[in-house]
């Protein structure tokens, strides 16, 4: 499954559609305005909230939290003690950890579980300059979660770049 994501710096109040490879709208990223922290919702085409994404307040390192139905699903932050600057760890609520690494600022990175590829994020396949693809390679993977992870990692990397 391949999804196309418009590449814009997420900000408070930003909304945009994520499409499948056929150009059908699949998910809406809804940036919530008037909030103290960065908050986004991933909605289906009927407007139901599938995933809630927000920045953890008062964390030592920038951390994004992903929730589903009000329950914590994942926590994302830059991997500590990594030689690679673009290396993030996703800690799922069930104790599972996903690894995200690659050229995140260039939108060329992978999401893996125990060195098995779950999703590849890339601009290479696309002719649209302002778009990157999220290619889900495992059929049993949760597309909404992997898209949310990609959105969070890009948001954290862009924010870190702005601060330096």
Steps between C-alpha positions, in 0.01 A plus 500: 500500500639836405376830640588849376560769759531867412828619642437814695634595836228407742382788705211578723189525288644317195263250338570281198388177337708185463412313181555144384700424185184544290436855623212407734482692828562256786605696811468861608777647717322762709734745677314632802514877546489687830699239693806553717681205345526353151192282454379311193223252430502237229141456380331270251292631210186510721675728751551234771819549701722194452816631663571796729855639487638752745829622634579394855525802725791544741715222353880518512514406132237581241249218509185438298216287637261300282166396649208295369157530665655701786750224583877536451617312191858621446768745617755632250829672572848529360711203596749580773866409453462457126777601263233567241321829550195372312424199717175477698349241730128425511392334826161336458265457798536120483877526557593454134755740355528623143812654356491798263816600318623656180510848352187631668545862393532375139188280547700180436469267799370165620284375787612156622409244764791273602681587173193407290378779273144615576488821296726696269459878480636652182477776242685293239192351334316827467506781247319743729765699682289580806398138563655192657375143496438265791530149360362243747671171414337265753136417435424451870646841597281781635510772229360774726765431766789492250384822333468661845856385584631652175316829566638515857860420406501761224345755736764431768790511251377825342456656843849393608649647180325834568645513851859451379 
